[in-house]
Amino acid sequence: MKTSSARFEVPVLLGTQTLFNIGFYAVVPFLAVVLTNDFLLAGTAVGLILGIRTFAQQGLFLAGGSLADRFGARNTILIGCAVRAAGFFTLAASLWASTPMLWMFILGTLLTGFGGALFSPGLNILVAAAQSARDQGRPAETKRTTLFAWLSITGEIGAVTGPLVGAALWGWGFSTVAGFGAAFFVAIGLFLWANLRREDSEISSLGLSNDSTQRKSSLRECLRDRRFVAFCGLHASDLLAYNQLYLAIPLELERMDLATQWLGIVFAWISILTLTLQLPVAWLAARLGPSITLRLGYLFSASGFAVLAFIPASAFGNEPGSARIMCAVTLLTLGHMSVHPTALSLVPKFAGTLATGSYFGLLSSCGGLAVLLGNMLIGWLLTQAIQELLPGYLPWLVLILPLVLASLYAPGIVRRIGTTAFRR
């Protein structure tokens, strides 16, 4: 992949992230409504099914990345599109019978998750290859925002657009919404089949090895790389923290008796922050370097939880509850915007000459496992705190501690990439 051809492919890769998120967010936000209204499930059962769906995606990223190393990123992306399309079709079919079929709905949710576990690591591999081509021929001191920062922006555009598409189709029923999602991912797969070149020889020309022997050994070497495993464990605190926008923040809004529409305002504000500040944050990160960026980013997120834990609502003036929440959300979002693209851009450096799929997969799988286990603990602590059985600051303190540990130790690991001491 020459630099010029990499430039040609970059719009395809970034546009793909937008398309993936449009198709995903057109369907998935409505799963809880269907489980409640059509299948008459209680909240606990709904949460369990949605949690399993999330883990089927995040938890299986390691498997998806390993498959991308073995069979090629392009192939796993195309297979992932097919699997997600099959998942959405299964969701639609679960409501076609006179009695909705829960087992088929659950199967559909699992397939949608596994589809994402296949194509997301493959997309990261190709973006990393394009980034390497983009960097070739530039002086080492030249600082530019990474393509992973652009990936966050294009993904956010899809995340904002998708629910609007789903809501527009909702009048025809969820089967129509899910059917649209299935057809959309078939169309994406055909688009990528026509526009993504076979990357085997091109990736190897960038020094991102695609040799079959190294493909097979990449997973084993990834798991043996103690420093990278440690980095993944520390960085998992970021996904756990960001996931509280879907768990702890809504519960905190409920505890403070704030209007339901505030949740919509919170997510609209997150989208505004991401679309307007991601590039300036990435520009600053390129100048500060990854070690400083990671330290500051983790501390930003920790500060968001510290606002909720230790600063009284009375400190925020006339609208104490909402202002306090928005302050915390802003800090959390800034932290995630800082560390997430930075961590992704470091993966090829950790991998060295090895294929990168397993490395991208392990980074995401550790985050998924942290969310699965951490959310159970945080959910229980928040419930106890709401009932005043535990101190109100305790759930937030539990979220602060791993972020502080990450800010202390992750930068040191990153600084030693490429040194003799770093290699396993």
C-alpha positions as CSV (number, residue, x, y, z in Angstrom):
1,M,0.0,0.0,0.0
2,K,1.8,3.1,-1.2
3,T,1.2,6.4,0.6
4,S,-1.0,7.7,-2.3
5,S,-3.1,4.6,-2.3
6,A,-3.5,4.7,1.4
7,R,-4.8,8.3,1.1
8,F,-7.3,7.0,-1.4
9,E,-8.5,4.3,1.0
10,V,-8.7,6.5,4.1
11,P,-12.1,8.0,3.2
12,V,-13.4,4.5,2.7
13,L,-12.2,3.4,6.1
14,L,-13.6,6.4,7.9
15,G,-16.8,6.4,6.0
16,T,-17.2,2.7,6.9
17,Q,-17.1,3.6,10.6
18,T,-20.0,6.0,10.0
19,L,-22.0,3.4,8.1
20,F,-21.4,0.8,10.8
21,N,-22.7,3.1,13.5
22,I,-25.7,4.2,11.5
23,G,-26.8,0.6,11.0
24,F,-26.0,-0.4,14.6
25,Y,-27.7,2.6,16.3
26,A,-30.7,2.4,14.1
27,V,-31.6,-0.9,15.7
28,V,-29.9,-1.6,19.1
29,P,-31.3,1.3,21.1
30,F,-34.7,-0.2,20.6
31,L,-33.9,-3.7,21.9
32,A,-34.8,-2.9,25.5
33,V,-38.2,-1.5,24.4
34,V,-39.0,-4.7,22.4
35,L,-37.9,-7.0,25.2
36,T,-40.2,-5.1,27.6
37,N,-43.2,-4.6,25.4
38,D,-43.3,-7.6,23.1
39,F,-41.7,-10.3,25.3
40,L,-42.9,-8.8,28.7
41,L,-39.6,-9.3,30.4
42,A,-38.6,-7.7,33.7
43,G,-35.9,-5.1,33.9
44,T,-33.4,-7.6,35.4
45,A,-33.9,-10.0,32.4
46,V,-33.6,-7.2,29.9
47,G,-30.3,-6.0,31.5
48,L,-29.0,-9.6,31.4
49,I,-29.7,-10.1,27.7
50,L,-28.3,-6.7,26.8
51,G,-25.2,-7.4,28.9
52,I,-24.7,-10.7,27.1
53,R,-25.0,-8.9,23.8
54,T,-22.3,-6.4,24.8
55,F,-20.0,-9.1,26.0
56,A,-20.5,-11.1,22.8
57,Q,-19.0,-8.1,21.1
58,Q,-16.4,-6.6,23.4
59,G,-15.5,-9.9,25.1
60,L,-14.9,-11.7,21.7
61,F,-12.7,-8.9,20.2
62,L,-9.7,-11.0,21.0
63,A,-11.1,-13.9,19.0
64,G,-12.1,-11.5,16.1
65,G,-8.6,-10.0,16.1
66,S,-6.9,-13.4,16.1
67,L,-9.1,-14.4,13.1
68,A,-8.2,-11.2,11.3
69,D,-4.5,-12.0,11.8
70,R,-5.0,-15.5,10.4
71,F,-7.4,-14.8,7.5
72,G,-6.9,-11.1,6.7
73,A,-8.6,-8.0,7.9
74,R,-10.6,-7.5,4.7
75,N,-12.1,-11.0,4.9
76,T,-13.1,-10.8,8.6
77,I,-14.7,-7.4,8.0
78,L,-16.8,-8.8,5.2
79,I,-17.7,-11.9,7.2
80,G,-18.6,-9.6,10.2
81,C,-21.0,-7.6,8.0
82,A,-22.7,-10.8,6.9
83,V,-22.9,-12.1,10.5
84,R,-24.4,-8.8,11.8
85,A,-26.9,-8.7,8.9
86,A,-27.9,-12.3,9.8
87,G,-28.3,-11.1,13.4
88,F,-30.6,-8.3,12.5
89,F,-32.6,-10.5,10.2
90,T,-33.0,-13.0,13.1
91,L,-34.2,-10.2,15.3
92,A,-36.8,-9.2,12.8
93,A,-37.9,-12.9,12.2
94,S,-38.4,-13.4,16.0
95,L,-41.5,-11.3,15.8
96,W,-43.0,-12.7,12.7
97,A,-44.8,-15.7,14.4
98,S,-48.1,-15.2,16.2
99,T,-46.1,-15.7,19.5
100,P,-42.8,-13.8,19.6
101,M,-39.9,-16.2,19.9
102,L,-37.5,-15.2,22.7
103,W,-34.8,-17.7,21.9
104,M,-34.6,-16.4,18.3
105,F,-34.4,-12.8,19.6
106,I,-31.5,-13.8,22.0
107,L,-29.8,-15.6,19.1
108,G,-30.1,-12.4,17.0
109,T,-28.6,-10.2,19.7
110,L,-25.6,-12.6,20.0
111,L,-25.1,-12.6,16.3
112,T,-25.1,-8.8,16.2
113,G,-22.5,-8.8,18.9
114,F,-20.2,-11.4,17.3
115,G,-20.5,-9.5,13.9
116,G,-19.0,-6.5,15.6
117,A,-16.3,-8.6,17.2
118,L,-15.3,-9.7,13.7
119,F,-15.3,-6.4,11.8
120,S,-14.1,-3.9,14.4
121,P,-10.6,-5.4,14.9
122,G,-10.2,-5.7,11.1
123,L,-11.1,-2.1,10.6
124,N,-8.6,-1.1,13.3
125,I,-5.9,-3.1,11.5
126,L,-6.5,-1.3,8.2
127,V,-6.7,2.1,9.9
128,A,-3.3,1.4,11.6
129,A,-1.9,0.4,8.2
130,A,-3.2,3.6,6.7
131,Q,-1.7,5.6,9.5
132,S,1.7,4.0,9.0
133,A,1.5,4.8,5.3
134,R,0.5,8.3,6.2
135,D,3.5,8.7,8.4
136,Q,6.0,7.4,5.9
137,G,8.3,10.1,4.5
138,R,7.4,12.6,7.3
139,P,10.0,13.9,9.8
140,A,9.8,12.2,13.2
141,E,9.1,15.5,14.8
142,T,6.1,16.3,12.6
143,K,2.9,16.2,14.8
144,R,-0.5,15.4,13.3
145,T,-3.7,14.1,14.7
146,T,-4.1,10.3,14.2
147,L,-6.6,8.6,12.0
148,F,-8.0,7.0,15.2
149,A,-9.2,10.5,16.3
150,W,-11.0,10.9,12.9
151,L,-12.4,7.4,13.5
152,S,-14.0,8.7,16.7
153,I,-15.6,11.6,14.9
154,T,-17.0,9.6,12.0
155,G,-18.3,7.0,14.4
156,E,-20.0,9.7,16.4
157,I,-21.7,11.0,13.3
158,G,-23.2,7.5,12.8
159,A,-24.1,7.3,16.5
160,V,-26.1,10.5,16.2
161,T,-27.7,9.6,12.8
162,G,-28.6,6.0,13.5
163,P,-31.3,6.5,16.2
164,L,-33.0,9.1,14.0
165,V,-33.2,6.6,11.2
166,G,-34.6,3.9,13.6
167,A,-37.1,6.3,15.1
168,A,-38.3,7.3,11.5
169,L,-38.9,3.6,10.7
170,W,-40.5,2.7,14.1
171,G,-44.0,3.4,12.9
172,W,-43.8,0.3,10.7
173,G,-42.7,-1.8,13.7
174,F,-39.5,-3.2,15.0
175,S,-39.3,-5.9,12.4
176,T,-39.1,-3.2,9.8
177,V,-36.3,-1.4,11.8
178,A,-34.3,-4.7,12.2
179,G,-34.9,-5.6,8.5
180,F,-33.6,-2.2,7.5
181,G,-30.5,-2.9,9.6
182,A,-30.0,-6.3,7.9
183,A,-30.3,-4.8,4.4
184,F,-28.0,-1.9,5.4
185,F,-25.2,-4.2,6.5
186,V,-25.6,-6.3,3.3
187,A,-25.1,-3.1,1.4
188,I,-22.1,-2.1,3.5
189,G,-20.6,-5.5,2.9
190,L,-21.0,-5.2,-0.9
191,F,-19.6,-1.7,-0.8
192,L,-16.5,-2.8,1.1
193,W,-16.1,-5.9,-1.1
194,A,-15.8,-3.5,-4.1
195,N,-13.7,-0.8,-2.4
196,L,-11.3,-2.6,0.0
197,R,-8.3,-4.1,-1.7
198,R,-6.8,-7.3,-0.5
199,E,-4.3,-6.2,2.0
200,D,-1.8,-9.1,2.3
201,S,1.1,-7.7,0.2
202,E,0.2,-4.1,1.0
203,I,0.4,-4.4,4.8
204,S,3.7,-6.3,4.6
205,S,5.1,-3.5,2.5
206,L,4.5,-1.1,5.5
207,G,6.4,-3.3,7.9
208,L,3.1,-4.5,9.5
209,S,3.8,-8.2,9.0
210,N,1.2,-10.4,7.5
211,D,3.4,-13.5,7.3
212,S,1.4,-16.6,8.0
213,T,3.8,-17.9,10.7
214,Q,3.6,-14.6,12.5
215,R,-0.1,-14.5,12.1
216,K,-0.4,-17.8,13.9
217,S,2.0,-16.8,16.7
218,S,0.5,-13.3,17.2
219,L,-2.1,-14.4,19.7
220,R,0.4,-16.4,21.8
221,E,3.0,-13.7,21.7
222,C,0.3,-11.1,22.5
223,L,-0.8,-13.0,25.7
224,R,2.9,-13.5,26.6
225,D,3.7,-9.8,26.4
226,R,3.4,-8.9,30.0
227,R,3.7,-5.2,29.6
228,F,1.0,-5.1,26.9
229,V,-1.3,-7.2,29.1
230,A,-0.6,-4.8,32.0
231,F,-1.4,-1.9,29.7
232,C,-4.7,-3.5,28.6
233,G,-5.6,-4.1,32.2
234,L,-4.9,-0.5,33.2
235,H,-6.6,1.0,30.1
236,A,-9.8,-1.1,30.7
237,S,-10.6,1.5,33.4
238,D,-11.3,4.0,30.5
239,L,-14.1,1.8,28.9
240,L,-15.5,1.0,32.4
241,A,-15.6,4.7,33.1
242,Y,-17.1,5.7,29.8
243,N,-19.7,3.0,30.1
244,Q,-21.1,4.7,33.2
245,L,-22.7,7.2,30.9
246,Y,-25.2,4.3,30.3
247,L,-25.4,3.0,33.9
248,A,-24.3,5.3,36.7
249,I,-25.2,8.6,35.1
250,P,-28.9,7.6,34.4
251,L,-29.2,6.2,37.9
252,E,-27.8,9.4,39.3
253,L,-30.3,11.4,37.3
254,E,-33.1,9.2,38.6
255,R,-31.8,9.6,42.2
256,M,-31.9,13.4,41.9
257,D,-35.4,13.3,40.5
258,L,-34.4,15.2,37.3
259,A,-36.7,15.1,34.3
260,T,-36.3,12.1,32.0
261,Q,-35.4,14.4,29.1
262,W,-32.2,15.3,30.8
263,L,-30.8,11.9,29.7
264,G,-31.4,12.9,26.1
265,I,-29.7,16.3,26.8
266,V,-26.7,14.5,28.3
267,F,-26.2,12.3,25.2
268,A,-26.7,15.3,22.8
269,W,-24.0,17.1,24.8
270,I,-21.6,14.2,24.5
271,S,-22.1,14.2,20.7
272,I,-21.5,18.0,20.5
273,L,-18.3,17.6,22.6
274,T,-17.0,14.7,20.4
275,L,-17.8,16.4,17.1
276,T,-16.3,19.8,18.1
277,L,-13.4,18.9,20.4
278,Q,-12.1,15.5,19.2
279,L,-9.7,17.0,16.6
280,P,-8.4,19.9,18.9
281,V,-7.9,17.3,21.7
282,A,-6.1,15.0,19.2
283,W,-4.0,17.9,17.9
284,L,-2.9,18.7,21.5
285,A,-2.3,15.0,22.3
286,A,0.1,14.8,19.3
287,R,2.1,17.6,20.7
288,L,2.1,16.4,24.3
289,G,3.0,12.8,23.4
290,P,1.2,9.6,24.4
291,S,2.5,9.3,28.0
292,I,1.4,12.8,29.1
293,T,-1.9,12.5,27.1
294,L,-2.8,9.2,28.8
295,R,-2.0,10.5,32.3
296,L,-4.1,13.7,31.8
297,G,-6.9,11.8,30.1
298,Y,-7.3,9.2,32.9
299,L,-7.2,12.0,35.5
300,F,-9.9,14.0,33.6
301,S,-12.2,11.0,33.9
302,A,-11.3,10.5,37.5
303,S,-12.1,14.2,38.1
304,G,-15.5,13.6,36.6
305,F,-16.4,11.0,39.2
306,A,-14.7,13.1,41.9
307,V,-17.2,15.9,41.1
308,L,-20.1,13.4,41.8
309,A,-18.4,12.0,44.9
310,F,-17.1,15.0,46.8
311,I,-18.5,18.3,45.5
312,P,-21.9,19.1,46.9
313,A,-24.7,20.0,44.5
314,S,-25.0,23.4,46.3
315,A,-21.7,24.5,44.7
316,F,-23.3,24.7,41.2
317,G,-25.8,27.5,41.7
318,N,-29.4,27.7,40.6
319,E,-29.5,24.3,38.7
320,P,-27.3,22.3,41.1
321,G,-28.4,18.8,40.0
322,S,-28.2,19.2,36.3
323,A,-25.1,21.4,36.3
324,R,-23.2,19.0,38.5
325,I,-24.1,16.1,36.2
326,M,-23.1,18.0,33.0
327,C,-19.8,19.0,34.6
328,A,-19.0,15.3,35.4
329,V,-20.1,14.2,31.9
330,T,-17.9,16.8,30.3
331,L,-14.8,15.7,32.2
332,L,-15.6,12.0,31.4
333,T,-16.0,12.7,27.7
334,L,-12.8,14.8,27.5
335,G,-10.9,12.0,29.3
336,H,-12.2,9.3,26.9
337,M,-11.5,11.6,23.8
338,S,-7.9,11.9,25.1
339,V,-7.0,8.3,25.9
340,H,-9.1,6.1,23.5
341,P,-7.5,7.2,20.2
342,T,-4.1,7.4,21.9
343,A,-4.3,3.8,23.1
344,L,-5.4,2.5,19.7
345,S,-2.6,4.3,18.0
346,L,-0.1,2.7,20.3
347,V,-1.1,-0.9,19.5
348,P,1.1,-1.3,16.4
349,K,4.1,-0.1,18.4
350,F,3.4,-2.7,21.1
351,A,3.0,-5.4,18.4
352,G,6.2,-4.5,16.6
353,T,6.7,-6.8,13.6
354,L,3.8,-9.1,14.7
355,A,0.3,-8.9,13.2
356,T,-1.8,-6.4,15.1
357,G,-5.2,-8.1,15.2
358,S,-4.8,-10.0,18.4
359,Y,-3.3,-6.9,20.1
360,F,-6.3,-4.8,19.1
361,G,-8.6,-7.6,20.2
362,L,-7.0,-8.0,23.6
363,L,-7.2,-4.3,24.3
364,S,-11.0,-4.3,23.6
365,S,-11.7,-7.6,25.3
366,C,-10.1,-6.4,28.6
367,G,-12.3,-3.4,28.5
368,G,-15.4,-5.6,27.8
369,L,-14.6,-7.9,30.7
370,A,-14.1,-4.8,33.0
371,V,-17.5,-3.5,32.0
372,L,-19.2,-6.8,32.5
373,L,-17.8,-7.4,36.0
374,G,-17.4,-3.7,37.0
375,N,-21.0,-2.8,36.1
376,M,-22.4,-5.6,38.4
377,L,-20.4,-4.2,41.3
378,I,-21.1,-0.5,40.5
379,G,-24.8,-1.2,40.0
380,W,-25.0,-2.9,43.4
381,L,-23.1,-0.1,45.1
382,L,-25.3,2.5,43.5
383,T,-28.4,0.7,44.6
384,Q,-27.1,0.5,48.2
385,A,-26.1,4.1,48.2
386,I,-29.5,5.2,46.9
387,Q,-31.1,3.3,49.8
388,E,-28.5,5.0,52.1
389,L,-27.1,1.7,53.2
390,L,-23.6,2.8,52.0
391,P,-21.9,6.2,51.8
392,G,-22.9,8.0,48.6
393,Y,-19.3,8.6,47.5
394,L,-18.3,4.9,47.6
395,P,-19.5,3.9,44.1
396,W,-17.7,6.9,42.6
397,L,-14.6,6.2,44.6
398,V,-14.5,2.6,43.3
399,L,-14.5,4.1,39.7
400,I,-11.8,6.7,40.6
401,L,-9.2,4.3,41.9
402,P,-8.5,2.3,38.7
403,L,-8.3,5.5,36.7
404,V,-5.8,6.9,39.2
405,L,-3.7,3.6,38.9
406,A,-3.8,3.9,35.1
407,S,-2.6,7.5,35.2
408,L,0.3,6.4,37.5
409,Y,1.5,3.3,35.7
410,A,0.3,3.3,32.0
411,P,2.6,6.2,31.0
412,G,5.6,4.4,32.3
413,I,4.8,1.3,30.2
414,V,4.3,3.4,27.1
415,R,7.6,5.3,27.5
416,R,9.4,1.9,27.4
417,I,8.0,0.7,24.1
418,G,10.8,-0.2,21.8
419,T,13.5,-0.5,24.5
420,T,15.2,-3.8,25.2
421,A,13.7,-3.9,28.7
422,F,10.2,-3.6,27.2
423,R,10.2,-6.7,25.1
424,R,8.6,-9.4,27.2
